[in-house]
Amino acid sequence: MSSTALSSSFGTTSRNTKCKPRRLLNCHNRNLISSTVKVSNSRHFNQDKLQVKAKPALFGRREAIGGFGVSFAALEGVLTQLLQASESAAAEGGGGEACELSVAASGLAFCDKVVGFGPEAVKGQLIKAHYVGKLENGKVFDSSYNRGQPLTFRIGVGEVIKGWDEGILGGDGIPPMLAGGKRILKLPPELGYGVRGAGCRGGSCIIPPNSVLLFDVEFIGKA
């Protein structure tokens, strides 16, 4: 578990800390083949064969693909970063088609963008989930996609804010998430960080008091 996450008991963090939905435990070279060029004109010339030796390739297969000496490892690193940035942008932008939020009796609103295909989480189980957390005005306050690592936590035992336990496990009219699923959660303050807010320092809070929070959650599955 990360040590930088905020607590649902409303602790504080350092200035650079991102707010997570967690308690204090977590807030070739080959020569070219010689080619034969045939010149043919049956009316005026006999058929001749001209042998042309091609020069060695200036760049090997690796250099040509990698871009003049760029290694495959470096290229793979760039592609990985681009993929992560694309995933983050898609999640932060909503990704996919919009869906209509349903509101449970607890005040938690939810909407499935993608219904999962795997098993649902079991209370007390260690699971992994990616997420993007936003304020109601759309400002992103944290994203696991940006860190390139999903959040790992034990579900249903208070390690995360109430809205997450309820929104993933289900209950009270909310269906449980299935592994591989993506869901939007809209948390009222009492299921988030409440009247204290989070990440507060010097009179300023990353999550202001009484904030409604929006989360794009991707339930990866059991850790």
Secondary structure, DSSP 8 states (H G I E B T S, - for coil): --SS-B-TT-----TT----BB-TTT----B---EEEEE--TTT---EEEEE---B-SS-HHHHHHTSS--HHHHHHHHHHHHHHHHHHHHHT--SS----EE-TTS-EEEEEE---S-B--TT-EEEEEEEEEETTS-EEEEHHHHTS-EEEETTTTSB-HHHHHHHH-BTTB---BTT-EEEEEE-GGGTTGGG-EEEETTEEEE-TT--EEEEEEEEEE-
